[in-house]
Amino acid sequence: MNKKILTLIIVVGIIFLAIFGSWLFWYIKPIKPLNIYILDKTVPTSERTEHKSLVWVLNHNKFTKRDGALYDVNKDYYGFFPINTKSQEFDFKSLRIHEVQDAALDYDALYYADTYGVYYNEWYKNKANDTDISPKVYGGLNQNDYLLLKEMKELNKLIITEFNLYDAPTSGLIREKVEDMFGINWSGWTGKYFSSLDTSATSYFPQWIVKLYKEQNNNQWPFKNAGIVLVHKFGTIAVLEYGTHLNEEIPFIISKPEMVEEYGVPEKVYYPNWFDITFTSERNDILANFNLSVNAQGDSLLKSYNLRPIFPAVIKHDGIYRFYYFGGNFAANAVNNNTAYFEGYLDLMAFFTRNNYKSTKKFYRKFYYPLITKIFDDYYESLEINETK
């Protein structure tokens, strides 16, 4: 046999055995039944990006529904369901008020991944980058969502919530009720890193941000470098530009030593996605903080809006109820769900993202995955212990 052909057969065989072995190691892991209520109202495409990586974590660790079935990213959630983006067909799945109490009893845990919603320009015009702020098609935290939180809290079940829980289009009344229930207060500000603020060089920058900023600043948009855009709920825009206001262009998360030890996350990780500026009462613990690396000019700009460069990224309460709040859009990551069934996949991902500190995949692998895995592992273990008593 030709030597090159023999070498090729051996290489292909090794690759096949590696893939099969990876799947086999995943397959023989024991299942961990944990019935989780997932809410995602921001699903403008079939990708379901806002809760996709959460389902990946659940399936990779073999957290299953009560019947032992794996979670289906396309079906096992409440919120917006795109049926046909071309013909604008959609459906939504939500709790009615008489179902709230039964749902609280039936589900072991709750994860509100995204409540922002779907908007007219995204859905009917297939354009997410218009200059005008688009009217809502569906979204926002509603009264029944709040009541489910309340019931789950009273039953001491695990509650995990994320960025924009309090943001528009949630009404002020619902927001205040949720804030009071968990001892958290939203400043009204959200923000995001952009690799370029030069609108002539990039087509993906949100034009509504530029329009609002120009309306507030004599029709000027002077920014060219990377930077962070801050948006207030009443429409005020503040821009921190790298070099002008920032020493480091990307926000980063600094975890406290106890979080590093308990959850296996790095002390510092860059975070390139949406975040909000939220504060907490003393009843909660702050496990990690966002840090905007501002210089003197950037610090002065933040102070003019009564803001500080350091604010909570991960908030926890573990007393009479179990509650986490993530101040960023942590679960938003376009992973391939088919890779969840292979042990060691994250190590392979590490090789390809090791030098890209701007990558959401790196944040997902180094921070989100170990954090969520540890939270669910500890909670599942506590349920097992209680069942054996």
PEWOSUL-V860273 format. One record per backbone hydrogen bond with DSSP energy under -0.5 kcal/mol. NH is the residue of the N-H (numbers start at 1). CO is the residue of the C=O. Records with the same first field share a line. If there is no record, write none. Layout:
# PEWOSUL-V860273
NH=CO + CO
This chain:
# PEWOSUL-V860273
6=2
7=3
8=4
9=5
10=6
11=7
12=8
13=9
14=10
15=11
16=12
17=13
18=14
19=15
20=16
21=17
22=18
23=19
24=20
25=21
26=22
27=23
28=24
29=26
32=62
34=64
36=34
37=109
38=36
39=111
40=78
41=114
43=41
48=45
51=48
52=48
53=49 + 331
55=51
56=52
57=53
58=54
59=55
60=56
61=57
62=59
63=58
64=32 + 62
65=69
68=65
73=71
75=72
76=72
77=75
78=38
79=93
80=40
81=91
82=80
83=89
84=89
88=84
89=84
91=81
93=79
94=92
99=96
100=96 + 97
103=99
104=100
105=101
106=102
107=103
108=35
109=35
110=158
111=37
112=160
113=39 + 111
114=39
118=138
120=135
123=119
124=120
125=120
127=121
137=118
138=118
140=115
146=142
147=143
148=144
149=145
150=146
151=147
152=148
153=149
154=150
155=151
156=153
157=152
158=108
159=322
160=110
161=324
162=112
163=328
165=162
170=167
171=141
175=171
176=172
177=173
178=174
179=175
180=176
181=177
182=178
183=179
184=179
185=279
187=277
190=231
191=275
192=229
194=227
197=225
198=224
199=197
201=198
202=198
208=130
209=206
210=206
211=207
212=208
213=209
214=210
215=211
216=212
217=213 + 214
219=214
220=217
227=194
228=240
229=192
230=238
231=190
232=236
233=188
235=232
238=230
240=228
241=239
242=226
243=246
244=241
245=241
246=241
247=293
248=293
252=291
253=269
254=289
255=253 + 267
256=287
259=256
260=256
261=257
262=258
263=259
264=260
265=259
269=253
271=251
275=191
276=327
277=189
278=276
279=185
281=183
284=281
285=316
287=285 + 314
288=314
289=254
290=311
291=252
292=309
293=291
294=292
295=245
299=295
300=296
301=297
302=298
303=299
304=300
305=301 + 302
306=303
307=302
311=290
312=278
313=288
314=288
315=325
316=285
317=323
319=321
323=317 + 321
324=159
325=315
326=161
327=313 + 325
329=274
330=328
332=329
333=49 + 331
335=333
337=335
339=336
340=337
341=338
342=339
343=22
345=342
348=344
349=345
350=346
351=347
352=348
353=349
354=350
356=353
357=355
359=356
363=359
364=360
365=361
366=362
367=363
368=363
369=364
371=367
372=368
373=369
374=370
375=371
376=372
377=373
378=374
379=375
380=376
381=377
382=378
383=379
384=380
385=381
386=382
387=383
388=384
389=385 + 386
